[in-house]
């Protein structure tokens, strides 16, 4: 019996010395990083306490925006107490990296054909009615992708291409060379189908847990 009690005491001591993840530094890192991007103002970030250090495990934090709105943060632990984090689309934050990937998939952009989409930064503060541009870079020119946030929270977009119009041939007397005119054409509007997870500040009601909805053509 004495040996058994000593074994239990030893186990308790080892458990008490188990290290936990430094969520305080993580909260500050997320807040500082977001406040440097595309008009985002973060009021606070909250992560669970007493998270055990365990590589490849995940946990979730929540954040509050100024003046209102919220978001979720998915955190995955790595080695030596480090972690990487990502924010899904929400009613107030747009994940630009995911938006770029979706655009590139739809327009068949690859390193081989020289097409590349950039929306600037990693995240963007949004609200219904907002609009902004992403850049579609080709081998010889840069076009725009117009992005609009619909009242229901849907993301609608269309590609705008710059087309060179050749100078019309005339039989008139020679004149100084003119610079070719340019015009723009727009392709059929499309919609983003990225799923989002909406977060709200404590005490507020979640508007729609389904997130982004696909627009009908």
C-alpha positions in Angstrom: 0.0 0.0 0.0 2.8 2.4 0.8 4.4 1.9 -2.6 1.1 2.6 -4.3 0.6 5.9 -2.5 4.1 7.0 -3.4 3.4 6.3 -7.1 0.3 8.4 -7.0 2.2 11.3 -5.4 4.9 11.1 -8.1 2.3 11.2 -10.9 0.6 14.3 -9.4 3.9 16.1 -9.3 4.7 15.4 -13.0 1.2 16.5 -14.1 1.5 19.8 -12.2 4.7 20.6 -14.0 3.2 20.1 -17.5 3.6 23.2 -19.7 0.8 25.2 -21.2 0.6 27.2 -24.4 1.3 30.9 -24.1 -2.0 32.3 -25.3 -1.3 35.8 -24.0 1.5 36.3 -26.6 -0.7 34.7 -29.3 -3.6 37.0 -28.6 -1.3 40.0 -28.9 0.2 38.7 -32.1 -3.2 38.2 -33.8 -4.4 41.6 -32.7 -1.3 43.4 -33.8 -1.1 41.6 -37.2 -4.8 42.4 -38.0 -4.6 46.0 -37.0 -2.0 46.6 -39.7 -4.2 45.4 -42.5 -6.9 46.9 -44.8 -8.8 49.1 -42.3 -9.1 46.5 -39.6 -9.5 47.6 -36.0 -9.5 44.8 -33.4 -10.9 45.5 -30.0 -9.8 42.3 -28.4 -8.8 38.6 -28.9 -9.7 35.9 -26.5 -8.2 32.4 -26.4 -8.9 29.5 -24.1 -6.6 29.2 -21.1 -4.6 26.2 -19.9 -4.1 24.8 -23.4 -1.6 22.0 -23.2 1.4 22.1 -25.5 0.7 19.4 -28.1 2.1 19.7 -31.7 -0.5 19.4 -34.5 -3.4 19.9 -32.1 -5.9 22.8 -32.7 -8.0 25.1 -30.7 -10.2 28.2 -31.4 -10.0 31.8 -30.3 -12.5 34.6 -30.8 -12.1 38.3 -31.6 -14.1 41.5 -31.4 -13.8 44.3 -33.9 -14.3 48.1 -33.5 -17.0 49.3 -33.6 -18.9 46.0 -33.8 -18.7 42.5 -35.3 -16.6 39.5 -34.4 -14.6 36.6 -35.9 -13.1 33.2 -35.1 -9.5 32.2 -35.2 -8.4 28.7 -35.9 -5.0 27.9 -34.3 -2.8 24.9 -35.0 0.1 24.2 -32.7 3.5 23.5 -34.1 6.8 22.3 -32.5 8.4 24.2 -29.6 5.3 26.0 -28.4 4.8 27.8 -31.7 1.6 28.0 -33.7 0.0 29.1 -37.0 -3.4 30.7 -37.2 -6.0 31.5 -39.8 -9.3 33.4 -39.8 -12.3 32.0 -41.8 -14.6 34.4 -43.7 -17.1 36.2 -41.5 -19.6 39.0 -41.7 -16.9 41.6 -41.0 -13.6 40.0 -42.1 -12.7 38.6 -45.5 -9.9 36.1 -45.9 -8.1 37.5 -49.0 -5.8 34.5 -49.4 -8.8 32.2 -49.8 -10.4 34.7 -52.1 -7.3 34.8 -54.3 -7.1 31.0 -54.5 -10.8 30.8 -55.5 -10.3 33.4 -58.3 -7.2 31.6 -59.6 -9.1 28.4 -59.7 -12.0 29.9 -61.6 -9.8 31.7 -64.2 -7.4 28.7 -64.5 -4.4 30.7 -63.3 -1.1 28.7 -63.1 2.6 29.6 -63.0 2.8 28.2 -66.6 0.3 30.6 -68.1 1.5 33.6 -66.2 -1.8 34.5 -64.5 -1.7 35.6 -60.9 -4.3 37.3 -58.6 -3.4 39.6 -55.7 -6.0 41.3 -53.5 -3.5 43.0 -51.1 -2.8 41.7 -47.6 -4.2 38.6 -45.9 -7.5 40.0 -44.5 -9.8 42.8 -45.1 -12.5 44.5 -43.0 -15.9 44.4 -44.9 -19.5 45.4 -44.5 -22.5 45.0 -46.9 -22.2 47.4 -49.8 -18.4 47.6 -49.8 -16.5 47.1 -53.0 -12.8 46.9 -53.9 -10.4 45.6 -56.6 -8.0 42.7 -56.9 -5.3 42.7 -59.5 -5.2 40.1 -62.3 -1.6 40.0 -63.6 -0.9 38.5 -67.0 2.4 38.2 -68.8 2.0 41.5 -70.6 -0.6 43.5 -68.7 -2.6 43.9 -65.5 -6.4 43.8 -65.4 -8.8 44.2 -62.5 -11.3 42.0 -60.7 -14.1 44.0 -59.1 -15.3 42.6 -55.8 -18.6 43.7 -54.2 -20.1 42.6 -50.8 -23.9 42.2 -51.2 -26.4 43.1 -48.5 -26.8 39.4 -47.6 -23.1 39.0 -47.1 -22.4 37.3 -50.4 -19.3 38.1 -52.4 -20.0 39.0 -56.0 -17.1 39.6 -58.5 -16.4 40.2 -62.1 -13.3 40.4 -64.2 -12.6 43.7 -66.1 -10.2 43.5 -69.0 -8.5 46.3 -70.8 -8.7 45.9 -74.6 -6.5 47.8 -77.1 -8.6 49.2 -80.0 -6.5 49.5 -83.3 -6.5 52.8 -85.0 -8.9 52.9 -87.9 -7.4 53.1 -91.4 -8.4 56.2 -93.4 -7.7 57.5 -96.9 -7.2 61.0 -95.7 -4.0 62.9 -95.9 -1.2 61.6 -93.6 -1.4 62.9 -90.1 0.9 62.4 -87.0 0.7 59.0 -85.5 -1.9 58.7 -82.8 -1.8 56.6 -79.7 -4.1 53.6 -79.8 -7.3 54.0 -77.7 -8.1 51.6 -74.9 -11.4 50.6 -73.5 -12.6 48.1 -70.9 -14.9 45.2 -71.0 -16.5 43.3 -68.2 -17.1 39.6 -68.1 -20.3 38.0 -66.7 -20.4 38.6 -62.9 -19.6 35.6 -60.8 -19.9 34.9 -57.1 -17.6 33.6 -54.4 -18.8 30.4 -52.7 -16.3 30.4 -49.8 -17.9 29.2 -46.6 -17.6 31.4 -43.6 -18.1 31.1 -39.9 -19.7 34.1 -38.3 -18.6 35.3 -34.8 -20.2 37.9 -32.7 -19.2 39.7 -29.4 -20.5 38.2 -26.2 -24.2 38.9 -25.6 -25.0 39.5 -29.3 -27.0 37.2 -31.5 -25.4 35.4 -34.4 -27.0 36.7 -37.6 -26.4 33.6 -39.8 -24.2 30.6 -39.0 -24.2 29.4 -42.6 -21.9 32.1 -43.7 -21.5 33.0 -47.4 -24.2 31.9 -49.7 -23.9 31.2 -53.4 -25.5 33.8 -55.7 -27.9 32.7 -58.4 -26.8 33.6 -61.9 
